[in-house]
Amino acid sequence: MKAEVKTEAYKSELVEAPVAGILNVLETAKNTAGFKRLVITSVAALISVDRAEDEITDRHSRAAFIPGPYPHEFTAYKARKIAALNATEASI
């Protein structure tokens, strides 16, 4: 059974908590002797839809982070992915 998350909790439960988890992983990796590489993957939800069809997709093509409130789970999910990638890049 899916847990019900109220709209006002989307930011803390679906965005902030997972981003903090990613930052913990990055910090642990940084402090682990012999650690060489961490592969970060992402999703197509980060790509802005407001671009030309033949435009090359790169880090400048990302959708902008929206701090909320989030009306729906998918909006919070997209914000979480953008926030996590931004936090990852800022920490390395």
PyMOL Python script that loads the backbone (N, CA, C, O; Angstrom):
from pymol import cmd

cmd.read_pdbstr("""\
ATOM      1  N   MET A   1       0.838  -1.176   0.000  1.00  0.00           N
ATOM      2  CA  MET A   1       0.000   0.000   0.000  1.00  0.00           C
ATOM      3  C   MET A   1       0.887   1.245   0.000  1.00  0.00           C
ATOM      4  O   MET A   1       1.827   1.342   0.789  1.00  0.00           O
ATOM      5  N   LYS A   2       0.592   2.174  -0.869  1.00  0.00           N
ATOM      6  CA  LYS A   2       1.366   3.397  -1.000  1.00  0.00           C
ATOM      7  C   LYS A   2       1.084   4.350   0.156  1.00  0.00           C
ATOM      8  O   LYS A   2      -0.071   4.588   0.512  1.00  0.00           O
ATOM      9  N   ALA A   3       2.146   4.888   0.731  1.00  0.00           N
ATOM     10  CA  ALA A   3       1.978   5.856   1.814  1.00  0.00           C
ATOM     11  C   ALA A   3       1.456   7.166   1.240  1.00  0.00           C
ATOM     12  O   ALA A   3       1.902   7.607   0.180  1.00  0.00           O
ATOM     13  N   GLU A   4       0.541   7.767   1.916  1.00  0.00           N
ATOM     14  CA  GLU A   4      -0.031   9.038   1.486  1.00  0.00           C
ATOM     15  C   GLU A   4       0.846  10.181   1.989  1.00  0.00           C
ATOM     16  O   GLU A   4       1.084  10.305   3.190  1.00  0.00           O
ATOM     17  N   VAL A   5       1.321  11.006   1.076  1.00  0.00           N
ATOM     18  CA  VAL A   5       2.130  12.162   1.433  1.00  0.00           C
ATOM     19  C   VAL A   5       1.324  13.399   1.104  1.00  0.00           C
ATOM     20  O   VAL A   5       0.880  13.572  -0.031  1.00  0.00           O
ATOM     21  N   LYS A   6       1.134  14.250   2.074  1.00  0.00           N
ATOM     22  CA  LYS A   6       0.361  15.471   1.858  1.00  0.00           C
ATOM     23  C   LYS A   6       1.201  16.495   1.106  1.00  0.00           C
ATOM     24  O   LYS A   6       2.427  16.523   1.219  1.00  0.00           O
ATOM     25  N   THR A   7       0.519  17.330   0.341  1.00  0.00           N
ATOM     26  CA  THR A   7       1.180  18.322  -0.497  1.00  0.00           C
ATOM     27  C   THR A   7       2.222  19.133   0.262  1.00  0.00           C
ATOM     28  O   THR A   7       3.311  19.362  -0.264  1.00  0.00           O
ATOM     29  N   GLU A   8       1.924  19.571   1.476  1.00  0.00           N
ATOM     30  CA  GLU A   8       2.870  20.395   2.233  1.00  0.00           C
ATOM     31  C   GLU A   8       4.104  19.607   2.674  1.00  0.00           C
ATOM     32  O   GLU A   8       5.114  20.204   3.045  1.00  0.00           O
ATOM     33  N   ALA A   9       4.036  18.292   2.638  1.00  0.00           N
ATOM     34  CA  ALA A   9       5.179  17.459   3.035  1.00  0.00           C
ATOM     35  C   ALA A   9       6.059  17.071   1.844  1.00  0.00           C
ATOM     36  O   ALA A   9       7.132  16.497   2.027  1.00  0.00           O
ATOM     37  N   TYR A  10       5.612  17.381   0.634  1.00  0.00           N
ATOM     38  CA  TYR A  10       6.400  17.009  -0.547  1.00  0.00           C
ATOM     39  C   TYR A  10       7.824  17.550  -0.468  1.00  0.00           C
ATOM     40  O   TYR A  10       8.775  16.827  -0.764  1.00  0.00           O
ATOM     41  N   LYS A  11       7.983  18.813  -0.073  1.00  0.00           N
ATOM     42  CA  LYS A  11       9.311  19.420  -0.045  1.00  0.00           C
ATOM     43  C   LYS A  11      10.240  18.688   0.916  1.00  0.00           C
ATOM     44  O   LYS A  11      11.359  18.338   0.541  1.00  0.00           O
ATOM     45  N   SER A  12       9.797  18.453   2.144  1.00  0.00           N
ATOM     46  CA  SER A  12      10.675  17.820   3.121  1.00  0.00           C
ATOM     47  C   SER A  12      10.880  16.337   2.866  1.00  0.00           C
ATOM     48  O   SER A  12      11.996  15.837   3.011  1.00  0.00           O
ATOM     49  N   GLU A  13       9.836  15.629   2.494  1.00  0.00           N
ATOM     50  CA  GLU A  13       9.929  14.178   2.339  1.00  0.00           C
ATOM     51  C   GLU A  13      10.369  13.711   0.957  1.00  0.00           C
ATOM     52  O   GLU A  13      11.028  12.679   0.835  1.00  0.00           O
ATOM     53  N   LEU A  14      10.014  14.455  -0.081  1.00  0.00           N
ATOM     54  CA  LEU A  14      10.331  14.006  -1.434  1.00  0.00           C
ATOM     55  C   LEU A  14      11.451  14.795  -2.098  1.00  0.00           C
ATOM     56  O   LEU A  14      11.931  14.401  -3.161  1.00  0.00           O
ATOM     57  N   VAL A  15      11.878  15.904  -1.491  1.00  0.00           N
ATOM     58  CA  VAL A  15      12.962  16.690  -2.077  1.00  0.00           C
ATOM     59  C   VAL A  15      14.139  16.789  -1.104  1.00  0.00           C
ATOM     60  O   VAL A  15      15.233  16.320  -1.416  1.00  0.00           O
ATOM     61  N   GLU A  16      13.933  17.382   0.054  1.00  0.00           N
ATOM     62  CA  GLU A  16      15.049  17.659   0.960  1.00  0.00           C
ATOM     63  C   GLU A  16      15.702  16.405   1.535  1.00  0.00           C
ATOM     64  O   GLU A  16      16.929  16.329   1.595  1.00  0.00           O
ATOM     65  N   ALA A  17      14.920  15.437   1.952  1.00  0.00           N
ATOM     66  CA  ALA A  17      15.492  14.216   2.550  1.00  0.00           C
ATOM     67  C   ALA A  17      16.346  13.438   1.548  1.00  0.00           C
ATOM     68  O   ALA A  17      17.464  13.051   1.890  1.00  0.00           O
ATOM     69  N   PRO A  18      15.865  13.192   0.322  1.00  0.00           N
ATOM     70  CA  PRO A  18      16.714  12.479  -0.635  1.00  0.00           C
ATOM     71  C   PRO A  18      17.977  13.251  -1.027  1.00  0.00           C
ATOM     72  O   PRO A  18      19.028  12.645  -1.238  1.00  0.00           O
ATOM     73  N   VAL A  19      17.887  14.569  -1.127  1.00  0.00           N
ATOM     74  CA  VAL A  19      19.074  15.367  -1.452  1.00  0.00           C
ATOM     75  C   VAL A  19      20.101  15.258  -0.330  1.00  0.00           C
ATOM     76  O   VAL A  19      21.297  15.142  -0.598  1.00  0.00           O
ATOM     77  N   ALA A  20      19.650  15.294   0.918  1.00  0.00           N
ATOM     78  CA  ALA A  20      20.565  15.109   2.050  1.00  0.00           C
ATOM     79  C   ALA A  20      21.226  13.735   1.978  1.00  0.00           C
ATOM     80  O   ALA A  20      22.406  13.598   2.301  1.00  0.00           O
ATOM     81  N   GLY A  21      20.478  12.723   1.561  1.00  0.00           N
ATOM     82  CA  GLY A  21      21.037  11.376   1.402  1.00  0.00           C
ATOM     83  C   GLY A  21      22.127  11.335   0.352  1.00  0.00           C
ATOM     84  O   GLY A  21      23.165  10.708   0.558  1.00  0.00           O
ATOM     85  N   ILE A  22      21.902  12.001  -0.779  1.00  0.00           N
ATOM     86  CA  ILE A  22      22.914  12.065  -1.839  1.00  0.00           C
ATOM     87  C   ILE A  22      24.174  12.747  -1.316  1.00  0.00           C
ATOM     88  O   ILE A  22      25.286  12.286  -1.573  1.00  0.00           O
ATOM     89  N   LEU A  23      24.003  13.830  -0.593  1.00  0.00           N
ATOM     90  CA  LEU A  23      25.164  14.538  -0.044  1.00  0.00           C
ATOM     91  C   LEU A  23      25.924  13.669   0.954  1.00  0.00           C
ATOM     92  O   LEU A  23      27.151  13.740   1.019  1.00  0.00           O
ATOM     93  N   ASN A  24      25.224  12.859   1.723  1.00  0.00           N
ATOM     94  CA  ASN A  24      25.884  11.922   2.642  1.00  0.00           C
ATOM     95  C   ASN A  24      26.706  10.894   1.878  1.00  0.00           C
ATOM     96  O   ASN A  24      27.825  10.576   2.278  1.00  0.00           O
ATOM     97  N   VAL A  25      26.163  10.374   0.786  1.00  0.00           N
ATOM     98  CA  VAL A  25      26.898   9.412  -0.046  1.00  0.00           C
ATOM     99  C   VAL A  25      28.164  10.064  -0.606  1.00  0.00           C
ATOM    100  O   VAL A  25      29.237   9.463  -0.575  1.00  0.00           O
ATOM    101  N   LEU A  26      28.040  11.283  -1.114  1.00  0.00           N
ATOM    102  CA  LEU A  26      29.194  11.981  -1.675  1.00  0.00           C
ATOM    103  C   LEU A  26      30.268  12.241  -0.615  1.00  0.00           C
ATOM    104  O   LEU A  26      31.458  12.071  -0.879  1.00  0.00           O
ATOM    105  N   GLU A  27      29.848  12.647   0.569  1.00  0.00           N
ATOM    106  CA  GLU A  27      30.794  12.907   1.657  1.00  0.00           C
ATOM    107  C   GLU A  27      31.503  11.619   2.086  1.00  0.00           C
ATOM    108  O   GLU A  27      32.712  11.620   2.321  1.00  0.00           O
ATOM    109  N   THR A  28      30.763  10.543   2.184  1.00  0.00           N
ATOM    110  CA  THR A  28      31.352   9.256   2.551  1.00  0.00           C
ATOM    111  C   THR A  28      32.356   8.809   1.496  1.00  0.00           C
ATOM    112  O   THR A  28      33.445   8.337   1.823  1.00  0.00           O
ATOM    113  N   ALA A  29      31.982   8.959   0.236  1.00  0.00           N
ATOM    114  CA  ALA A  29      32.888   8.575  -0.849  1.00  0.00           C
ATOM    115  C   ALA A  29      34.174   9.395  -0.796  1.00  0.00           C
ATOM    116  O   ALA A  29      35.272   8.867  -0.975  1.00  0.00           O
ATOM    117  N   LYS A  30      34.020  10.676  -0.549  1.00  0.00           N
ATOM    118  CA  LYS A  30      35.177  11.568  -0.489  1.00  0.00           C
ATOM    119  C   LYS A  30      36.128  11.185   0.639  1.00  0.00           C
ATOM    120  O   LYS A  30      37.341  11.356   0.517  1.00  0.00           O
ATOM    121  N   ASN A  31      35.584  10.671   1.731  1.00  0.00           N
ATOM    122  CA  ASN A  31      36.382  10.338   2.908  1.00  0.00           C
ATOM    123  C   ASN A  31      36.794   8.868   2.987  1.00  0.00           C
ATOM    124  O   ASN A  31      37.344   8.438   4.001  1.00  0.00           O
ATOM    125  N   THR A  32      36.539   8.102   1.945  1.00  0.00           N
ATOM    126  CA  THR A  32      36.871   6.682   1.942  1.00  0.00           C
ATOM    127  C   THR A  32      38.179   6.453   1.187  1.00  0.00           C
ATOM    128  O   THR A  32      38.283   6.757  -0.001  1.00  0.00           O
ATOM    129  N   ALA A  33      39.163   5.921   1.884  1.00  0.00           N
ATOM    130  CA  ALA A  33      40.460   5.652   1.269  1.00  0.00           C
ATOM    131  C   ALA A  33      40.299   4.659   0.125  1.00  0.00           C
ATOM    132  O   ALA A  33      39.591   3.660   0.256  1.00  0.00           O
ATOM    133  N   GLY A  34      40.948   4.934  -0.975  1.00  0.00           N
ATOM    134  CA  GLY A  34      40.922   4.029  -2.109  1.00  0.00           C
ATOM    135  C   GLY A  34      39.717   4.192  -3.020  1.00  0.00           C
ATOM    136  O   GLY A  34      39.638   3.545  -4.064  1.00  0.00           O
ATOM    137  N   PHE A  35      38.793   5.035  -2.644  1.00  0.00           N
ATOM    138  CA  PHE A  35      37.611   5.253  -3.479  1.00  0.00           C
ATOM    139  C   PHE A  35      38.035   6.033  -4.712  1.00  0.00           C
ATOM    140  O   PHE A  35      38.691   7.068  -4.601  1.00  0.00           O
ATOM    141  N   LYS A  36      37.658   5.535  -5.896  1.00  0.00           N
ATOM    142  CA  LYS A  36      38.133   6.149  -7.127  1.00  0.00           C
ATOM    143  C   LYS A  36      37.047   6.838  -7.950  1.00  0.00           C
ATOM    144  O   LYS A  36      37.299   7.879  -8.556  1.00  0.00           O
ATOM    145  N   ARG A  37      35.863   6.276  -7.978  1.00  0.00           N
ATOM    146  CA  ARG A  37      34.868   6.819  -8.896  1.00  0.00           C
ATOM    147  C   ARG A  37      33.456   6.599  -8.371  1.00  0.00           C
ATOM    148  O   ARG A  37      33.144   5.564  -7.782  1.00  0.00           O
ATOM    149  N   LEU A  38      32.620   7.590  -8.599  1.00  0.00           N
ATOM    150  CA  LEU A  38      31.197   7.498  -8.286  1.00  0.00           C
ATOM    151  C   LEU A  38      30.452   7.900  -9.548  1.00  0.00           C
ATOM    152  O   LEU A  38      30.689   8.978 -10.093  1.00  0.00           O
ATOM    153  N   VAL A  39      29.564   7.053 -10.010  1.00  0.00           N
ATOM    154  CA  VAL A  39      28.802   7.338 -11.219  1.00  0.00           C
ATOM    155  C   VAL A  39      27.439   7.879 -10.817  1.00  0.00           C
ATOM    156  O   VAL A  39      26.698   7.241 -10.069  1.00  0.00           O
ATOM    157  N   ILE A  40      27.122   9.052 -11.319  1.00  0.00           N
ATOM    158  CA  ILE A  40      25.845   9.698 -11.039  1.00  0.00           C
ATOM    159  C   ILE A  40      24.982   9.591 -12.294  1.00  0.00           C
ATOM    160  O   ILE A  40      25.406   9.973 -13.385  1.00  0.00           O
ATOM    161  N   THR A  41      23.798   9.080 -12.131  1.00  0.00           N
ATOM    162  CA  THR A  41      22.870   9.011 -13.260  1.00  0.00           C
ATOM    163  C   THR A  41      21.696   9.930 -12.992  1.00  0.00           C
ATOM    164  O   THR A  41      21.463  10.342 -11.855  1.00  0.00           O
ATOM    165  N   SER A  42      20.966  10.246 -14.029  1.00  0.00           N
ATOM    166  CA  SER A  42      19.844  11.147 -13.861  1.00  0.00           C
ATOM    167  C   SER A  42      18.703  10.706 -14.769  1.00  0.00           C
ATOM    168  O   SER A  42      18.714   9.597 -15.303  1.00  0.00           O
ATOM    169  N   VAL A  43      17.726  11.581 -14.935  1.00  0.00           N
ATOM    170  CA  VAL A  43      16.535  11.245 -15.717  1.00  0.00           C
ATOM    171  C   VAL A  43      16.233  12.334 -16.729  1.00  0.00           C
ATOM    172  O   VAL A  43      16.699  13.466 -16.597  1.00  0.00           O
ATOM    173  N   ALA A  44      15.455  11.988 -17.732  1.00  0.00           N
ATOM    174  CA  ALA A  44      15.074  12.942 -18.775  1.00  0.00           C
ATOM    175  C   ALA A  44      14.215  14.075 -18.240  1.00  0.00           C
ATOM    176  O   ALA A  44      14.083  15.104 -18.903  1.00  0.00           O
ATOM    177  N   ALA A  45      13.632  13.920 -17.070  1.00  0.00           N
ATOM    178  CA  ALA A  45      12.793  14.968 -16.488  1.00  0.00           C
ATOM    179  C   ALA A  45      13.575  16.256 -16.246  1.00  0.00           C
ATOM    180  O   ALA A  45      12.976  17.315 -16.060  1.00  0.00           O
ATOM    181  N   LEU A  46      14.894  16.177 -16.246  1.00  0.00           N
ATOM    182  CA  LEU A  46      15.713  17.358 -16.011  1.00  0.00           C
ATOM    183  C   LEU A  46      15.869  18.233 -17.241  1.00  0.00           C
ATOM    184  O   LEU A  46      16.298  19.381 -17.133  1.00  0.00           O
ATOM    185  N   ILE A  47      15.529  17.711 -18.397  1.00  0.00           N
ATOM    186  CA  ILE A  47      15.733  18.450 -19.635  1.00  0.00           C
ATOM    187  C   ILE A  47      14.554  19.378 -19.870  1.00  0.00           C
ATOM    188  O   ILE A  47      13.395  18.963 -19.836  1.00  0.00           O
ATOM    189  N   SER A  48      14.867  20.615 -20.105  1.00  0.00           N
ATOM    190  CA  SER A  48      13.824  21.600 -20.358  1.00  0.00           C
ATOM    191  C   SER A  48      13.116  21.285 -21.669  1.00  0.00           C
ATOM    192  O   SER A  48      13.756  20.919 -22.655  1.00  0.00           O
ATOM    193  N   VAL A  49      11.821  21.425 -21.678  1.00  0.00           N
ATOM    194  CA  VAL A  49      11.059  21.173 -22.902  1.00  0.00           C
ATOM    195  C   VAL A  49      11.019  22.403 -23.791  1.00  0.00           C
ATOM    196  O   VAL A  49      10.568  22.329 -24.934  1.00  0.00           O
ATOM    197  N   ASP A  50      11.484  23.529 -23.282  1.00  0.00           N
ATOM    198  CA  ASP A  50      11.497  24.780 -24.045  1.00  0.00           C
ATOM    199  C   ASP A  50      12.810  24.937 -24.794  1.00  0.00           C
ATOM    200  O   ASP A  50      13.604  25.829 -24.498  1.00  0.00           O
ATOM    201  N   ARG A  51      13.027  24.070 -25.756  1.00  0.00           N
ATOM    202  CA  ARG A  51      14.255  24.136 -26.547  1.00  0.00           C
ATOM    203  C   ARG A  51      13.968  23.679 -27.958  1.00  0.00           C
ATOM    204  O   ARG A  51      12.975  22.996 -28.207  1.00  0.00           O
ATOM    205  N   ALA A  52      14.836  24.054 -28.883  1.00  0.00           N
ATOM    206  CA  ALA A  52      14.677  23.658 -30.278  1.00  0.00           C
ATOM    207  C   ALA A  52      14.907  22.164 -30.422  1.00  0.00           C
ATOM    208  O   ALA A  52      15.682  21.573 -29.670  1.00  0.00           O
ATOM    209  N   GLU A  53      14.238  21.560 -31.382  1.00  0.00           N
ATOM    210  CA  GLU A  53      14.325  20.112 -31.588  1.00  0.00           C
ATOM    211  C   GLU A  53      15.746  19.644 -31.863  1.00  0.00           C
ATOM    212  O   GLU A  53      16.130  18.554 -31.441  1.00  0.00           O
ATOM    213  N   ASP A  54      16.531  20.454 -32.565  1.00  0.00           N
ATOM    214  CA  ASP A  54      17.903  20.058 -32.910  1.00  0.00           C
ATOM    215  C   ASP A  54      18.950  20.590 -31.926  1.00  0.00           C
ATOM    216  O   ASP A  54      20.148  20.437 -32.162  1.00  0.00           O
ATOM    217  N   GLU A  55      18.516  21.206 -30.838  1.00  0.00           N
ATOM    218  CA  GLU A  55      19.442  21.727 -29.842  1.00  0.00           C
ATOM    219  C   GLU A  55      20.125  20.593 -29.090  1.00  0.00           C
ATOM    220  O   GLU A  55      19.481  19.619 -28.699  1.00  0.00           O
ATOM    221  N   ILE A  56      21.425  20.725 -28.891  1.00  0.00           N
ATOM    222  CA  ILE A  56      22.187  19.721 -28.159  1.00  0.00           C
ATOM    223  C   ILE A  56      21.843  19.826 -26.673  1.00  0.00           C
ATOM    224  O   ILE A  56      21.781  20.920 -26.112  1.00  0.00           O
ATOM    225  N   THR A  57      21.624  18.682 -26.056  1.00  0.00           N
ATOM    226  CA  THR A  57      21.286  18.639 -24.636  1.00  0.00           C
ATOM    227  C   THR A  57      22.565  18.561 -23.817  1.00  0.00           C
ATOM    228  O   THR A  57      23.370  17.647 -23.991  1.00  0.00           O
ATOM    229  N   ASP A  58      22.745  19.530 -22.920  1.00  0.00           N
ATOM    230  CA  ASP A  58      23.888  19.528 -22.024  1.00  0.00           C
ATOM    231  C   ASP A  58      23.453  20.111 -20.681  1.00  0.00           C
ATOM    232  O   ASP A  58      22.257  20.288 -20.446  1.00  0.00           O
ATOM    233  N   ARG A  59      24.403  20.412 -19.800  1.00  0.00           N
ATOM    234  CA  ARG A  59      24.035  20.882 -18.472  1.00  0.00           C
ATOM    235  C   ARG A  59      23.317  22.230 -18.492  1.00  0.00           C
ATOM    236  O   ARG A  59      22.677  22.604 -17.509  1.00  0.00           O
ATOM    237  N   HIS A  60      23.416  22.952 -19.587  1.00  0.00           N
ATOM    238  CA  HIS A  60      22.730  24.237 -19.701  1.00  0.00           C
ATOM    239  C   HIS A  60      21.292  24.073 -20.191  1.00  0.00           C
ATOM    240  O   HIS A  60      20.530  25.039 -20.218  1.00  0.00           O
ATOM    241  N   SER A  61      20.923  22.859 -20.575  1.00  0.00           N
ATOM    242  CA  SER A  61      19.576  22.583 -21.087  1.00  0.00           C
ATOM    243  C   SER A  61      18.613  22.155 -19.987  1.00  0.00           C
ATOM    244  O   SER A  61      17.441  21.894 -20.261  1.00  0.00           O
ATOM    245  N   ARG A  62      19.081  22.081 -18.767  1.00  0.00           N
ATOM    246  CA  ARG A  62      18.260  21.574 -17.673  1.00  0.00           C
ATOM    247  C   ARG A  62      17.085  22.470 -17.346  1.00  0.00           C
ATOM    248  O   ARG A  62      17.127  23.688 -17.516  1.00  0.00           O
ATOM    249  N   ALA A  63      16.056  21.834 -16.878  1.00  0.00           N
ATOM    250  CA  ALA A  63      14.928  22.576 -16.329  1.00  0.00           C
ATOM    251  C   ALA A  63      15.403  23.250 -15.047  1.00  0.00           C
ATOM    252  O   ALA A  63      16.269  22.715 -14.356  1.00  0.00           O
ATOM    253  N   ALA A  64      14.860  24.394 -14.726  1.00  0.00           N
ATOM    254  CA  ALA A  64      15.246  25.123 -13.526  1.00  0.00           C
ATOM    255  C   ALA A  64      14.613  24.495 -12.289  1.00  0.00           C
ATOM    256  O   ALA A  64      13.513  23.945 -12.345  1.00  0.00           O
ATOM    257  N   PHE A  65      15.332  24.588 -11.173  1.00  0.00           N
ATOM    258  CA  PHE A  65      14.792  24.103  -9.905  1.00  0.00           C
ATOM    259  C   PHE A  65      13.680  25.036  -9.446  1.00  0.00           C
ATOM    260  O   PHE A  65      13.834  26.257  -9.481  1.00  0.00           O
ATOM    261  N   ILE A  66      12.572  24.466  -9.018  1.00  0.00           N
ATOM    262  CA  ILE A  66      11.455  25.225  -8.463  1.00  0.00           C
ATOM    263  C   ILE A  66      11.344  24.829  -6.992  1.00  0.00           C
ATOM    264  O   ILE A  66      11.148  23.653  -6.689  1.00  0.00           O
ATOM    265  N   PRO A  67      11.468  25.797  -6.067  1.00  0.00           N
ATOM    266  CA  PRO A  67      11.504  25.458  -4.647  1.00  0.00           C
ATOM    267  C   PRO A  67      10.166  25.050  -4.023  1.00  0.00           C
ATOM    268  O   PRO A  67      10.135  24.695  -2.845  1.00  0.00           O
ATOM    269  N   GLY A  68       9.099  25.088  -4.748  1.00  0.00           N
ATOM    270  CA  GLY A  68       7.794  24.668  -4.215  1.00  0.00           C
ATOM    271  C   GLY A  68       6.929  25.860  -3.885  1.00  0.00           C
ATOM    272  O   GLY A  68       7.357  27.001  -4.061  1.00  0.00           O
ATOM    273  N   PRO A  69       5.746  25.625  -3.419  1.00  0.00           N
ATOM    274  CA  PRO A  69       5.139  24.334  -3.060  1.00  0.00           C
ATOM    275  C   PRO A  69       4.855  23.481  -4.294  1.00  0.00           C
ATOM    276  O   PRO A  69       4.716  23.991  -5.406  1.00  0.00           O
ATOM    277  N   TYR A  70       4.772  22.185  -4.071  1.00  0.00           N
ATOM    278  CA  TYR A  70       4.574  21.218  -5.138  1.00  0.00           C
ATOM    279  C   TYR A  70       3.144  20.690  -5.106  1.00  0.00           C
ATOM    280  O   TYR A  70       2.721  20.106  -4.109  1.00  0.00           O
ATOM    281  N   PRO A  71       2.404  20.888  -6.182  1.00  0.00           N
ATOM    282  CA  PRO A  71       1.009  20.469  -6.211  1.00  0.00           C
ATOM    283  C   PRO A  71       0.819  18.970  -6.406  1.00  0.00           C
ATOM    284  O   PRO A  71      -0.264  18.440  -6.154  1.00  0.00           O
ATOM    285  N   HIS A  72       1.864  18.288  -6.852  1.00  0.00           N
ATOM    286  CA  HIS A  72       1.747  16.877  -7.194  1.00  0.00           C
ATOM    287  C   HIS A  72       3.070  16.172  -6.927  1.00  0.00           C
ATOM    288  O   HIS A  72       4.124  16.807  -6.920  1.00  0.00           O
ATOM    289  N   GLU A  73       3.018  14.875  -6.708  1.00  0.00           N
ATOM    290  CA  GLU A  73       4.225  14.081  -6.438  1.00  0.00           C
ATOM    291  C   GLU A  73       5.241  14.178  -7.561  1.00  0.00           C
ATOM    292  O   GLU A  73       6.439  14.268  -7.295  1.00  0.00           O
ATOM    293  N   PHE A  74       4.790  14.162  -8.823  1.00  0.00           N
ATOM    294  CA  PHE A  74       5.742  14.203  -9.931  1.00  0.00           C
ATOM    295  C   PHE A  74       6.487  15.532  -9.964  1.00  0.00           C
ATOM    296  O   PHE A  74       7.669  15.565 -10.307  1.00  0.00           O
ATOM    297  N   THR A  75       5.826  16.614  -9.617  1.00  0.00           N
ATOM    298  CA  THR A  75       6.485  17.914  -9.562  1.00  0.00           C
ATOM    299  C   THR A  75       7.588  17.894  -8.506  1.00  0.00           C
ATOM    300  O   THR A  75       8.679  18.416  -8.739  1.00  0.00           O
ATOM    301  N   ALA A  76       7.312  17.299  -7.356  1.00  0.00           N
ATOM    302  CA  ALA A  76       8.314  17.171  -6.295  1.00  0.00           C
ATOM    303  C   ALA A  76       9.438  16.230  -6.732  1.00  0.00           C
ATOM    304  O   ALA A  76      10.605  16.483  -6.436  1.00  0.00           O
ATOM    305  N   TYR A  77       9.095  15.151  -7.431  1.00  0.00           N
ATOM    306  CA  TYR A  77      10.096  14.205  -7.936  1.00  0.00           C
ATOM    307  C   TYR A  77      11.068  14.911  -8.883  1.00  0.00           C
ATOM    308  O   TYR A  77      12.282  14.740  -8.782  1.00  0.00           O
ATOM    309  N   LYS A  78      10.522  15.700  -9.796  1.00  0.00           N
ATOM    310  CA  LYS A  78      11.355  16.430 -10.743  1.00  0.00           C
ATOM    311  C   LYS A  78      12.251  17.421 -10.003  1.00  0.00           C
ATOM    312  O   LYS A  78      13.437  17.539 -10.314  1.00  0.00           O
ATOM    313  N   ALA A  79      11.691  18.131  -9.027  1.00  0.00           N
ATOM    314  CA  ALA A  79      12.477  19.076  -8.240  1.00  0.00           C
ATOM    315  C   ALA A  79      13.590  18.351  -7.486  1.00  0.00           C
ATOM    316  O   ALA A  79      14.708  18.857  -7.386  1.00  0.00           O
ATOM    317  N   ARG A  80      13.280  17.160  -6.952  1.00  0.00           N
ATOM    318  CA  ARG A  80      14.286  16.378  -6.229  1.00  0.00           C
ATOM    319  C   ARG A  80      15.445  16.018  -7.142  1.00  0.00           C
ATOM    320  O   ARG A  80      16.604  16.148  -6.747  1.00  0.00           O
ATOM    321  N   LYS A  81      15.153  15.568  -8.356  1.00  0.00           N
ATOM    322  CA  LYS A  81      16.212  15.193  -9.287  1.00  0.00           C
ATOM    323  C   LYS A  81      17.082  16.392  -9.649  1.00  0.00           C
ATOM    324  O   LYS A  81      18.307  16.281  -9.698  1.00  0.00           O
ATOM    325  N   ILE A  82      16.454  17.532  -9.900  1.00  0.00           N
ATOM    326  CA  ILE A  82      17.208  18.740 -10.231  1.00  0.00           C
ATOM    327  C   ILE A  82      18.051  19.171  -9.034  1.00  0.00           C
ATOM    328  O   ILE A  82      19.231  19.483  -9.192  1.00  0.00           O
ATOM    329  N   ALA A  83      17.463  19.192  -7.846  1.00  0.00           N
ATOM    330  CA  ALA A  83      18.187  19.599  -6.636  1.00  0.00           C
ATOM    331  C   ALA A  83      19.349  18.658  -6.342  1.00  0.00           C
ATOM    332  O   ALA A  83      20.429  19.112  -5.964  1.00  0.00           O
ATOM    333  N   ALA A  84      19.143  17.369  -6.510  1.00  0.00           N
ATOM    334  CA  ALA A  84      20.193  16.389  -6.237  1.00  0.00           C
ATOM    335  C   ALA A  84      21.364  16.561  -7.207  1.00  0.00           C
ATOM    336  O   ALA A  84      22.524  16.507  -6.798  1.00  0.00           O
ATOM    337  N   LEU A  85      21.063  16.766  -8.480  1.00  0.00           N
ATOM    338  CA  LEU A  85      22.140  16.964  -9.449  1.00  0.00           C
ATOM    339  C   LEU A  85      22.870  18.270  -9.189  1.00  0.00           C
ATOM    340  O   LEU A  85      24.098  18.318  -9.269  1.00  0.00           O
ATOM    341  N   ASN A  86      22.138  19.326  -8.879  1.00  0.00           N
ATOM    342  CA  ASN A  86      22.783  20.614  -8.553  1.00  0.00           C
ATOM    343  C   ASN A  86      23.670  20.483  -7.315  1.00  0.00           C
ATOM    344  O   ASN A  86      24.784  21.006  -7.295  1.00  0.00           O
ATOM    345  N   ALA A  87      23.187  19.791  -6.284  1.00  0.00           N
ATOM    346  CA  ALA A  87      23.964  19.600  -5.057  1.00  0.00           C
ATOM    347  C   ALA A  87      25.201  18.758  -5.328  1.00  0.00           C
ATOM    348  O   ALA A  87      26.265  19.022  -4.769  1.00  0.00           O
ATOM    349  N   THR A  88      25.070  17.751  -6.179  1.00  0.00           N
ATOM    350  CA  THR A  88      26.198  16.900  -6.534  1.00  0.00           C
ATOM    351  C   THR A  88      27.277  17.718  -7.227  1.00  0.00           C
ATOM    352  O   THR A  88      28.453  17.639  -6.870  1.00  0.00           O
ATOM    353  N   GLU A  89      26.879  18.490  -8.203  1.00  0.00           N
ATOM    354  CA  GLU A  89      27.863  19.308  -8.931  1.00  0.00           C
ATOM    355  C   GLU A  89      28.516  20.339  -8.026  1.00  0.00           C
ATOM    356  O   GLU A  89      29.707  20.619  -8.168  1.00  0.00           O
ATOM    357  N   ALA A  90      27.760  20.904  -7.102  1.00  0.00           N
ATOM    358  CA  ALA A  90      28.316  21.911  -6.191  1.00  0.00           C
ATOM    359  C   ALA A  90      29.319  21.297  -5.208  1.00  0.00           C
ATOM    360  O   ALA A  90      30.217  21.984  -4.722  1.00  0.00           O
ATOM    361  N   SER A  91      29.163  20.015  -4.921  1.00  0.00           N
ATOM    362  CA  SER A  91      30.043  19.389  -3.920  1.00  0.00           C
ATOM    363  C   SER A  91      31.307  18.792  -4.516  1.00  0.00           C
ATOM    364  O   SER A  91      32.205  18.392  -3.774  1.00  0.00           O
ATOM    365  N   ILE A  92      31.397  18.723  -5.828  1.00  0.00           N
ATOM    366  CA  ILE A  92      32.608  18.158  -6.430  1.00  0.00           C
ATOM    367  C   ILE A  92      33.432  19.199  -7.151  1.00  0.00           C
ATOM    368  O   ILE A  92      34.481  18.879  -7.709  1.00  0.00           O
TER     369      ILE A  92
END
""", "prot")
cmd.dss("prot")
cmd.show_as("cartoon", "prot")
cmd.util.cbc("prot")
cmd.orient("prot")
